[in-house]
Amino acid sequence: MDKPLPRVNAINRPFWEGCNRGELVLQQCDAPDCGRFVYYPRVCCPYCGGGDLTWKPVSGRGRIATCTIVHRPQHKSYFDEVPYYVIAVELEEGPLMYSRLATNPASPEGLLRRAVKVVFNDYMPQQKLPYFQLA
């Protein structure tokens, strides 16, 4: 069964193209008094309201802020992958990014605040997704 693909549009296209290149890119606000990184892709900065955002490569490193184990997915195409971990990663650059752990740990104990780094999963032939692995 085919898995659902991300909805690529003019605003988020650079993010998804970066994933396909194996590079995590985020928007950064160009306002001199802001300069914060933004995730998810937007048309303006959610912090200062500035409309000038530039795409920049980021480290792909962060720490797990929270996690959950999925036992019952919402789409049939994921049934054969359960259980899997969905995590919120606080990236070094600041934004919180939700994703999956690339491989399941033996136990969920001690996952919070663990260091992770991005890896790119060959989700479907036309699109890679950013997952994270324990660093």
C-alpha positions as CSV (number, residue, x, y, z in Angstrom):
1,M,0.0,0.0,0.0
2,D,1.3,3.4,-0.9
3,K,2.1,5.7,2.0
4,P,0.9,9.3,2.1
5,L,3.4,11.8,0.7
6,P,4.1,15.2,2.1
7,R,2.1,18.0,0.5
8,V,4.9,19.9,-1.3
9,N,4.2,23.5,-2.2
10,A,6.0,26.7,-3.0
11,I,6.6,27.5,0.7
12,N,8.0,24.2,1.9
13,R,9.6,22.9,-1.4
14,P,13.2,23.9,-0.3
15,F,12.8,21.8,2.9
16,W,11.7,18.7,1.0
17,E,14.4,19.2,-1.7
18,G,17.0,19.4,1.0
19,C,15.8,16.2,2.5
20,N,16.2,14.5,-0.9
21,R,19.8,15.8,-1.0
22,G,20.4,14.5,2.5
23,E,20.6,18.0,4.0
24,L,18.4,19.5,6.7
25,V,17.6,23.1,5.8
26,L,15.5,25.5,7.8
27,Q,14.4,29.1,7.3
28,Q,16.1,31.8,9.3
29,C,14.7,35.2,9.9
30,D,16.7,38.0,8.2
31,A,15.5,40.7,10.6
32,P,18.5,42.1,12.4
33,D,16.9,42.0,15.8
34,C,15.6,38.4,15.4
35,G,17.7,36.0,13.4
36,R,15.8,32.9,14.8
37,F,15.5,29.7,12.9
38,V,12.0,28.6,12.0
39,Y,10.4,25.2,11.6
40,Y,7.9,24.3,10.1
41,P,8.2,26.4,6.8
42,R,6.2,29.6,6.8
43,V,5.8,32.8,4.9
44,C,6.8,35.0,7.8
45,C,8.7,34.7,11.1
46,P,6.4,33.6,13.9
47,Y,8.6,35.4,16.5
48,C,8.9,38.9,15.0
49,G,6.5,38.9,12.1
50,G,9.3,39.7,9.6
51,G,8.6,38.6,6.0
52,D,12.2,37.9,5.0
53,L,13.3,34.3,5.6
54,T,16.3,32.6,4.1
55,W,16.9,28.9,3.7
56,K,20.0,27.7,5.5
57,P,21.6,24.3,6.2
58,V,21.6,23.4,9.9
59,S,23.5,20.8,12.0
60,G,20.7,18.2,12.2
61,R,21.7,17.7,15.9
62,G,19.5,18.1,18.9
63,R,18.0,16.5,22.0
64,I,14.8,14.5,22.5
65,A,12.3,16.8,24.3
66,T,9.6,14.2,24.5
67,C,8.5,10.9,22.8
68,T,5.7,8.5,22.4
69,I,5.4,4.9,21.2
70,V,2.9,4.4,18.4
71,H,1.2,1.0,18.6
72,R,-1.9,1.8,16.5
73,P,-1.1,4.0,13.5
74,Q,-3.7,6.1,11.8
75,H,-2.9,4.9,8.2
76,K,-3.0,1.2,7.1
77,S,0.4,1.6,5.3
78,Y,2.1,1.9,8.7
79,F,0.6,-1.2,10.3
80,D,3.7,-3.4,9.6
81,E,6.0,-0.8,11.2
82,V,4.6,-0.7,14.7
83,P,5.7,-0.1,17.3
84,Y,7.7,3.0,16.4
85,Y,8.7,6.1,18.3
86,V,7.6,9.6,17.4
87,I,9.8,12.2,19.0
88,A,10.0,15.9,19.5
89,V,13.6,17.1,18.9
90,E,14.9,20.4,20.2
91,L,17.3,21.3,17.5
92,E,20.6,23.0,18.3
93,E,19.5,25.9,16.3
94,G,16.3,26.3,18.5
95,P,13.2,25.0,16.7
96,L,11.3,22.0,17.9
97,M,10.9,19.4,15.2
98,Y,8.6,16.3,15.3
99,S,9.9,13.2,13.6
100,R,10.6,9.5,14.2
101,L,13.5,7.5,15.6
102,A,15.2,5.7,12.8
103,T,15.5,2.5,15.0
104,N,13.7,1.5,18.1
105,P,15.8,1.4,21.3
106,A,15.6,-1.6,23.6
107,S,13.7,0.5,26.1
108,P,12.1,3.9,26.2
109,E,13.7,4.5,29.6
110,G,16.3,7.3,29.5
111,L,15.3,8.7,26.1
112,L,14.5,12.2,27.3
113,R,17.3,14.7,26.7
114,R,19.3,12.1,24.7
115,A,21.4,13.5,21.9
116,V,20.2,12.7,18.3
117,K,21.2,13.5,14.8
118,V,19.2,13.6,11.6
119,V,19.3,10.7,9.1
120,F,17.2,10.6,5.9
121,N,14.9,7.7,5.4
122,D,14.0,6.6,1.9
123,Y,10.3,6.9,2.6
124,M,9.3,6.4,-1.0
125,P,11.3,6.6,-4.2
126,Q,10.4,10.3,-4.8
127,Q,10.8,11.6,-1.2
128,K,13.2,11.1,1.7
129,L,12.0,12.0,5.2
130,P,14.1,13.3,8.1
131,Y,14.3,10.8,10.9
132,F,16.6,10.9,13.9
133,Q,19.0,8.4,15.4
134,L,20.6,8.3,18.8
135,A,24.0,10.0,18.7
